[in-house]
Amino acid sequence: MSTASFYRERAEQAQREADDSALQNVRNRHLAARDAWIEMADKAENIVLTREKNEAEKAAAQSLLPVA
């Protein structure tokens, strides 16, 4: 399981807990947690995408170097 997947599962759990909450302040707390988990998942996915892009660019640059 990737880190982003874990974060998304936690966001879904926080949403379910918010839906089940009878008290507004508890609901708000769960919704804030959901939003934080989603933000962390988005950041984790962006890190992976950026790393893959950088590695591809590095590999492309290496292929342009003359063979010694």
C-alpha contacts under 8 A as a table, 3 or more apart, distances in Angstrom:
res1	aa1	res2	aa2	distance
1	M	5	S	6.27
1	M	6	F	6.75
2	S	5	S	5.16
2	S	6	F	6.36
3	T	6	F	5.10
3	T	7	Y	6.29
3	T	41	A	7.33
3	T	44	A	6.89
4	A	7	Y	5.04
4	A	8	R	6.15
4	A	40	M	7.43
4	A	41	A	4.37
4	A	42	D	7.19
4	A	44	A	5.60
4	A	45	E	6.14
5	S	8	R	5.04
5	S	9	E	6.17
5	S	41	A	7.21
6	F	9	E	5.15
6	F	10	R	6.31
7	Y	10	R	5.09
7	Y	11	A	6.23
7	Y	37	W	5.34
7	Y	38	I	6.70
7	Y	40	M	6.71
7	Y	41	A	5.27
8	R	11	A	4.94
8	R	12	E	6.26
8	R	37	W	6.53
8	R	38	I	6.12
8	R	41	A	6.14
9	E	12	E	5.08
9	E	13	Q	6.22
10	R	13	Q	4.97
10	R	14	A	6.14
10	R	34	R	7.33
10	R	37	W	6.51
11	A	14	A	5.06
11	A	15	Q	6.22
11	A	33	A	7.18
11	A	34	R	4.36
11	A	35	D	7.14
11	A	36	A	7.91
11	A	37	W	5.16
11	A	38	I	6.04
12	E	15	Q	5.02
12	E	16	R	6.28
12	E	34	R	7.11
13	Q	16	R	5.08
13	Q	17	E	6.20
13	Q	34	R	7.95
14	A	17	E	5.03
14	A	18	A	6.08
14	A	30	H	5.24
14	A	31	L	6.64
14	A	33	A	6.42
14	A	34	R	5.20
15	Q	18	A	4.98
15	Q	19	D	6.15
15	Q	30	H	6.65
15	Q	31	L	6.33
15	Q	34	R	6.12
16	R	19	D	5.03
16	R	20	D	6.28
17	E	20	D	5.06
17	E	21	S	6.16
17	E	27	R	7.51
17	E	30	H	6.50
18	A	21	S	5.15
18	A	26	V	7.23
18	A	27	R	4.47
18	A	28	N	7.26
18	A	29	R	7.88
18	A	30	H	5.12
18	A	31	L	6.14
19	D	27	R	7.18
21	S	24	Q	7.30
21	S	26	V	6.32
21	S	27	R	5.38
22	A	26	V	7.68
22	A	27	R	7.36
23	L	26	V	5.39
23	L	27	R	6.22
24	Q	27	R	4.94
24	Q	28	N	6.06
25	N	28	N	5.04
25	N	29	R	6.22
26	V	29	R	5.05
26	V	30	H	6.33
27	R	30	H	5.20
27	R	31	L	6.18
28	N	31	L	5.02
28	N	32	A	6.09
29	R	32	A	5.13
29	R	33	A	6.24
30	H	33	A	4.98
30	H	34	R	6.10
31	L	34	R	4.89
31	L	35	D	6.23
32	A	35	D	5.13
32	A	36	A	6.26
33	A	36	A	5.04
33	A	37	W	6.18
34	R	37	W	5.17
34	R	38	I	6.21
35	D	38	I	5.12
35	D	39	E	6.18
36	A	39	E	5.09
36	A	40	M	6.23
37	W	40	M	5.11
37	W	41	A	6.16
38	I	41	A	5.04
38	I	42	D	6.17
39	E	42	D	5.13
39	E	43	K	6.24
40	M	43	K	5.10
40	M	44	A	6.10
41	A	44	A	5.07
41	A	45	E	6.18
42	D	45	E	5.19
42	D	46	N	6.18
43	K	46	N	5.02
43	K	47	I	6.18
44	A	47	I	5.14
44	A	48	V	6.43
45	E	48	V	5.18
45	E	49	L	6.22
46	N	49	L	5.04
46	N	50	T	5.98
47	I	50	T	5.15
47	I	51	R	6.06
48	V	51	R	5.12
48	V	52	E	6.16
49	L	52	E	5.15
49	L	53	K	6.12
50	T	53	K	5.06
50	T	54	N	6.11
51	R	54	N	5.14
51	R	55	E	6.14
52	E	55	E	5.13
52	E	56	A	6.16
53	K	56	A	5.15
53	K	57	E	6.18
54	N	57	E	5.10
54	N	58	K	6.08
55	E	58	K	5.03
55	E	59	A	6.12
56	A	59	A	5.07
56	A	60	A	6.13
57	E	60	A	5.05
57	E	61	A	6.13
58	K	61	A	5.09
58	K	62	Q	6.13
59	A	62	Q	5.04
59	A	63	S	6.28
60	A	63	S	5.18
60	A	64	L	6.66
61	A	64	L	5.28
61	A	65	L	6.88
62	Q	65	L	5.44
63	S	66	P	8.00
